[in-house]
Amino acid sequence: MPVSGAAHTVQSGVKIVLLGGGGFRTPLTCTALQSIAERVSLSELVLHDVSLERLQRMRLVLDGLADRGEGRLPVRVTTDLDEAVDGADFVWCAIRVGGLEGRLIDEQVPVREGVVGQETTGPGGVCFALRSLPALLEIARVVERRARHAWFINFTNPVGLVVEALQPVLGSRVIGVCDTPSGLCSRVSRLLARPSSELWFDYFGLNHLGWLRAVVDESGDRLPELLADDAAVCQLHEAGLFGVERLRQLGMIPNEYLHYYEHAKSAVDAVRHGRGRADYLLAQQRAFYTAGFATPAEAAAAWRAAWRQRERSYMAEAMARGEAEVEAEVEVEPSPGYAAVAAELLEALARNTHRVLILNTANRGGLACLDAQAIVEVPCVVDGQGAAPVAVGDVPPAAESLMQTIKHVERLTIRAAAESSTAQAVEALAQHPLVASRTLAQRIFDAYRAEHASLRARFGVA
């Protein structure tokens, strides 16, 4: 059923499908798509989800936002995957297998063993992938049958691992998107008082495991002067995570998720003291999706309020911020986040604009320390043919070693999911730097299998 009262519908053009369309971020995706709708001739946006109730809730929110003058897209909702995907030009994937209830288990199990509990970094990312890959591979096969020329843009975590697992089915038409690199680059460009478009960001790594090594303009690399400027560097989000001296020691700015490697104990302690992300989101979203809203306007207002609260708790387990700073953030408008990056990617693919974006795609020479098929997160030149990674040259030995280790863990995880192999799953956990013990890895996997019915079904009972 289409959203009522569409003000403008293109009769022919681009069809986009959002898988996981009943998710809480859907209004942000629509905001991002609204900004490019006319330029790419968007004719239809299909929201697909396994839950009709969640789809209906999001449609109510979208109607409320549109009534406020925030734009209205030609939206249709469905729970039929084949119908949703049929003939699509772009498929955006934002599914969460097992919901936030699954994420809570993923994060809590390792914390009980004194190991970082985070949905992408460490055991949580391995377990999330083990649970998600069977469903994602089935979706990829449906896309290959029903929309074989579609670009598949993945948001589902762990982003890089998922793209690597889907690559054998979808080839180079699957691309991963994350907004942490672009967010870092935007913060740096503001501190340098230069538009991002006037700077080259020398960024390299894997998803949630990367480093900004240089920021280049016509005068050369501006990063050293930024790191040397006490007033400026202290404004960086990453300075709060790693400390100013650590940034200066590195001569680079790490992706925020490297905090979990460098400060693992404090991250574990924070979750144990009630600052876990999954706990917070699960309670918030249960309240939002079960509330009775009398009007679309009421639903939209509730969504906006919930989003502001959600943003305040982002990486709470990693940050130690004062109440004044938190309060100052309350009124920040919801940002499209990764959907904005995906919209830029979509436009570059659709209009052949040769845009440079930091994306997750096959290496093909981008990083010399990894093979051609490894999915990496580096600057890419995007045109109508796809995303071509830029060669970033040699990288520091410590970064190279960590990337190679995590890539090995990702591939063990993919193999474990494909073969339903307990041995491979335990090996993936044991090889992860945050676990680094086979006995501990076995205990973590056994606990995951005990608490996740889907893992028991695939891997058997311990």
C-alpha positions in Angstrom: 0.0 0.0 0.0 1.5 3.4 -1.0 2.0 6.2 1.5 -1.1 8.4 1.1 -1.1 11.8 -0.6 2.2 11.7 -2.6 2.8 15.2 -3.9 5.1 14.2 -6.7 5.7 10.9 -8.3 8.0 10.3 -11.3 6.3 8.0 -13.8 9.4 6.2 -14.9 12.8 6.0 -13.3 14.8 4.4 -10.6 13.4 1.8 -8.2 15.1 1.5 -4.8 14.4 -1.2 -2.2 15.2 -0.8 1.5 15.5 -4.2 3.2 14.8 -3.8 6.9 12.5 -0.9 6.0 10.6 -1.2 9.3 13.8 -0.3 11.2 14.2 2.8 13.3 16.6 4.5 10.9 14.2 4.4 7.9 13.2 8.1 8.2 16.8 9.1 7.9 17.2 7.0 4.7 14.1 8.7 3.3 15.6 12.1 4.1 18.8 11.2 2.3 16.9 9.9 -0.7 14.7 13.0 -0.8 17.8 15.1 -1.4 18.6 13.2 -4.6 15.2 12.0 -5.8 14.8 14.4 -8.7 18.4 14.1 -9.9 18.2 10.3 -10.1 14.6 10.2 -11.3 13.4 8.2 -8.3 10.2 6.5 -9.3 9.6 4.2 -6.3 10.9 3.4 -2.9 9.9 0.0 -1.6 10.2 -0.7 2.1 10.5 -4.4 2.9 10.5 -6.0 6.3 9.6 -9.3 7.8 7.3 -7.4 10.3 4.2 -5.7 8.8 3.7 -4.0 12.2 7.1 -2.3 12.0 6.5 -1.2 8.4 3.2 0.3 9.3 4.8 2.2 12.2 7.4 3.6 9.9 4.9 4.6 7.3 3.0 6.5 10.0 6.2 8.3 10.9 7.0 9.1 7.3 3.5 10.6 6.8 3.9 12.7 9.9 7.3 14.0 8.7 5.9 14.7 5.2 3.0 16.7 6.7 5.6 18.9 8.5 7.0 19.8 5.0 10.0 17.5 5.2 9.3 15.9 1.8 7.3 12.9 0.6 8.6 10.1 -1.5 6.6 7.6 -3.6 6.8 4.8 -0.9 5.3 1.3 -1.0 5.6 -1.3 1.8 5.6 -5.1 1.6 6.7 -8.2 3.4 7.1 -10.2 0.2 10.9 -10.2 -0.7 10.5 -11.3 -4.3 7.9 -8.6 -5.0 10.0 -6.0 -3.3 13.2 -6.8 -5.2 11.7 -7.6 -8.6 13.2 -5.2 -11.2 15.0 -3.0 -8.6 17.9 -0.8 -9.7 19.3 -0.4 -6.2 18.8 -2.7 -3.1 19.8 -1.1 0.2 20.3 -3.8 3.0 19.8 -2.8 6.6 18.4 -5.9 8.1 19.0 -7.1 11.7 18.6 -10.8 12.0 17.3 -11.6 15.5 16.5 -8.0 16.3 17.9 -6.1 19.2 17.2 -9.0 21.4 19.9 -10.9 19.4 22.3 -8.0 19.7 21.9 -7.9 23.5 23.0 -11.6 23.7 25.9 -10.9 21.3 27.1 -8.1 23.5 26.5 -9.6 27.0 28.0 -13.0 26.5 31.6 -11.9 26.1 31.3 -9.2 28.8 30.6 -12.0 31.3 34.0 -13.4 30.4 35.7 -10.0 30.7 35.9 -9.5 26.9 34.6 -6.5 24.9 30.9 -6.8 24.1 30.2 -4.7 20.9 28.2 -5.7 17.9 30.9 -5.4 15.3 34.2 -5.5 17.2 35.3 -8.8 18.8 33.1 -11.8 19.6 29.9 -9.8 19.1 30.8 -9.2 15.5 31.6 -12.8 14.9 28.4 -14.0 16.4 26.3 -11.4 14.6 27.8 -12.6 11.3 27.3 -16.3 12.1 23.6 -15.5 12.7 23.1 -13.2 9.8 25.0 -14.7 6.9 22.5 -17.5 6.0 19.7 -14.9 5.7 21.9 -12.4 3.8 23.1 -15.1 1.3 19.5 -16.1 0.6 18.6 -12.4 0.0 21.6 -12.1 -2.3 20.4 -15.1 -4.3 16.9 -13.6 -4.6 18.5 -10.3 -5.9 20.5 -12.2 -8.4 17.4 -13.9 -9.7 14.9 -11.0 -9.6 17.2 -7.9 -10.2 20.5 -9.2 -11.4 21.7 -5.7 -12.6 20.9 -4.0 -9.3 23.5 -2.4 -7.1 23.4 -4.0 -3.7 24.4 -1.4 -1.0 25.0 -3.0 2.4 24.6 -1.4 5.8 24.2 -4.5 7.8 27.0 -5.1 10.3 29.8 -6.2 10.3 29.7 -4.3 7.0 33.0 -5.4 5.4 32.6 -9.1 6.4 29.1 -9.2 5.0 30.2 -7.7 1.7 33.0 -10.2 1.4 30.5 -13.1 2.1 28.1 -11.8 -0.6 30.8 -11.1 -3.2 30.7 -14.6 -4.7 27.0 -14.2 -5.4 26.8 -10.5 -6.4 30.4 -9.8 -7.6 31.4 -6.1 -7.7 27.8 -5.0 -7.5 27.8 -5.3 -3.7 29.3 -2.3 -1.9 29.5 -1.6 1.8 28.7 1.7 3.3 29.6 3.1 6.8 29.6 6.7 7.9 32.4 6.6 10.5 35.1 7.5 8.0 33.0 10.3 6.5 32.1 11.6 9.9 35.7 11.7 10.9 36.6 13.5 7.7 33.8 16.0 8.2 34.9 16.8 11.7 38.5 17.4 10.5 37.5 19.6 7.6 35.4 21.8 10.0 38.5 22.2 12.3 40.6 23.2 9.2 37.8 25.6 8.1 37.8 24.0 4.6 35.0 22.2 2.7 35.5 18.5 2.5 35.4 18.8 -1.3 38.6 20.8 -1.2 40.6 18.2 0.7 42.0 14.7 0.0 41.6 12.3 2.9 44.2 9.6 3.0 42.2 7.0 4.9 42.9 3.2 4.9 41.7 0.1 6.7 38.9 -2.3 7.1 35.4 -1.4 8.3 35.6 -0.2 11.9 39.4 -0.7 11.8 40.9 2.3 9.9 43.1 5.3 10.2 43.2 8.8 8.8 46.8 9.2 7.8 46.8 12.6 6.0 44.6 15.5 5.0 45.9 17.1 1.9 45.1 20.5 0.2 47.1 22.6 -2.3 49.6 23.4 0.4 50.3 19.8 1.5 49.3 17.6 4.4 47.3 19.6 7.0 47.0 16.8 9.6 50.3 17.5 11.4 49.4 21.1 12.1 45.9 20.0 13.3 47.4 17.5 15.7 49.9 20.1 17.0 47.2 22.7 17.7 46.1 22.2 21.3 42.8 24.1 21.0 41.8 22.4 17.7 42.8 18.8 18.4 41.0 18.8 21.8 37.7 19.4 19.9 38.1 16.1 18.1 35.7 13.3 19.2 38.7 10.9 18.8 40.8 12.9 21.2 38.2 12.1 23.9 38.5 8.4 23.1 42.3 8.0 22.7 43.8 11.1 24.3 45.6 13.9 22.5 49.1 12.4 23.1 48.1 9.1 21.6 47.0 10.8 18.4 50.2 12.7 18.3 52.2 9.6 18.9 50.5 7.8 16.0 50.6 10.8 13.7 47.2 9.6 12.5 43.6 9.7 13.7 42.2 6.2 14.4 38.6 5.2 13.6 36.6 5.5 16.8 36.1 1.7 17.0 39.8 1.2 17.6 39.0 2.4 21.1 37.8 -1.1 21.9 41.2 -2.5 21.1 43.2 0.2 23.0 40.9 0.5 26.0 39.2 -2.9 26.2 39.0 -3.1 30.0 37.3 0.3 30.3 34.8 -0.7 27.6 34.0 -3.9 29.4 33.7 -2.2 32.8 31.3 0.4 31.3 28.9 -2.2 30.0 29.0 -4.0 33.4 28.0 -0.7 35.0 24.9 -0.3 32.8 26.2 1.7 29.8 25.6 -1.1 27.3 24.3 0.1 23.9 22.0 -2.9 23.2 20.2 -2.6 26.6 19.4 1.0 25.9 18.2 0.6 22.4 16.1 -2.4 23.1 14.2 -0.6 25.9 13.8 2.5 23.8 12.6 0.8 20.6 10.2 -1.5 22.5 8.6 1.6 23.9 8.5 3.3 20.5 7.1 0.4 18.5 4.4 -0.6 21.0 3.2 3.0 21.8 -0.2 4.0 20.5 -0.1 7.1 18.3 -3.3 8.9 17.5 -1.9 10.7 14.5 1.0 10.7 12.1 2.2 14.0 13.6 2.3 12.3 17.0 4.3 9.4 15.7 6.8 11.7 13.9 7.3 13.8 17.0 7.9 10.6 19.1 10.4 9.3 16.6 12.4 12.6 16.5 12.5 12.7 20.3 13.6 9.1 20.5 16.3 9.7 17.8 17.8 12.6 19.8 18.0 10.4 22.9 19.5 7.6 20.9 22.3 9.9 19.6 23.1 11.0 23.1 24.0 7.4 24.1 26.1 6.7 21.1 29.4 4.9 22.2 28.4 5.7 25.8 30.5 2.7 26.9 33.5 4.4 25.4 33.0 8.0 26.5 33.2 9.7 29.8 31.4 13.0 29.2 30.0 15.6 31.5 26.3 16.2 31.9 26.6 19.7 30.4 28.1 18.4 27.2 25.4 15.7 26.9 22.7 18.3 27.5 24.2 20.5 24.8 23.6 17.8 22.3 19.9 17.2 22.9 18.6 19.5 20.3 20.9 18.4 17.4 18.7 17.6 14.4 18.7 13.9 13.2 21.5 13.4 10.7 21.1 10.9 7.8 24.4 9.3 8.8 25.3 6.3 6.6 22.2 6.9 4.4 23.8 10.2 3.3 26.9 8.4 2.1 24.7 5.8 0.4 22.8 8.5 -1.4 26.0 10.0 -2.7 27.1 6.6 -3.8 23.7 5.9 -5.5 23.9 9.2 -7.3 27.4 8.6 -8.5 26.5 5.2 -9.8 23.3 6.4 -11.5 24.7 9.6 -13.0 28.3 8.5 -13.6 29.7 11.5 -11.7 33.2 10.1 -10.7 32.8 11.0 -7.0 35.3 10.0 -4.4 33.9 8.2 -1.4 35.3 6.0 1.3 33.6 2.6 0.8 33.9 -1.1 1.5 34.8 -2.9 -1.7 37.2 -5.4 -3.2 40.8 -4.4 -2.6 42.2 -4.8 -6.2 45.4 -3.1 -5.2 44.1 -0.6 -2.7 46.1 -2.0 0.1 49.3 -3.9 -0.8 49.2 -6.0 2.4 45.9 -7.7 1.4 44.9 -9.8 -1.6 42.7 -8.5 -4.4 39.4 -10.0 -3.2 39.7 -8.8 0.4 37.1 -6.2 1.2 38.8 -3.0 2.4 37.6 0.4 3.4 39.5 3.0 1.4 38.8 6.0 -0.9 37.1 4.9 -4.1 36.3 6.7 -7.4 32.7 5.9 -8.2 31.2 6.1 -11.6 28.6 4.2 -13.6 30.8 1.1 -13.6 31.1 0.8 -9.9 33.6 1.7 -7.1 37.3 1.6 -8.0 39.6 1.7 -4.9 42.5 4.1 -4.8 45.9 2.7 -4.0 46.9 4.0 -0.6 50.5 2.6 -0.6 52.3 1.0 2.3 50.9 1.4 5.8 52.5 1.3 9.3 53.5 -2.3 10.3 51.2 -2.3 13.4 48.2 -1.4 11.3 49.1 -3.9 8.6 49.4 -6.7 11.2 46.1 -5.9 12.8 44.3 -5.7 9.5 45.7 -9.1 8.4 44.6 -10.7 11.6 41.1 -9.3 11.5 40.8 -10.3 7.8 41.7 -13.8 8.8 39.1 -13.8 11.5 36.5 -12.5 9.0 37.2 -15.3 6.6 37.2 -18.0 9.3 33.7 -16.6 10.3 32.4 -16.7 6.7 33.7 -20.3 6.4 32.1 -21.3 9.7 28.7 -19.9 8.6 28.9 -21.6 5.2 29.9 -25.0 6.6 28.0 -24.8 10.0 31.3 -25.6 11.5 31.8 -25.3 15.2 35.5 -25.8 14.9 35.8 -22.9 12.4 33.6 -20.7 14.6 35.7 -21.3 17.7 38.9 -20.8 15.7 37.5 -17.4 14.5 36.9 -16.3 18.1 40.3 -17.7 19.3 42.2 -15.8 16.6 40.6 -12.5 17.4 43.0 -10.2 19.4 40.4 -9.4 21.9 40.0 -13.1 22.8 43.3 -14.7 22.1 42.6 -17.9 24.0 41.1 -21.1 22.6 39.6 -22.1 25.9 38.0 -18.7 26.3 36.8 -18.8 22.7 35.1 -22.2 23.3 33.3 -20.9 26.4 32.1 -17.8 24.5 30.8 -19.9 21.6 29.1 -22.4 23.9 27.4 -19.6 25.6 26.3 -18.1 22.3 25.0 -21.4 21.2 23.1 -21.9 24.4 21.4 -18.5 24.2 20.8 -18.2 20.4 18.3 -20.8 19.1 19.4 -20.1 15.5 23.0 -21.1 16.4 21.8 -24.3 18.1 19.8 -25.1 15.0 22.8 -24.6 12.7 25.7 -25.8 14.9 24.0 -28.4 17.1 23.8 -28.6 20.9 27.1 -28.5 22.9 
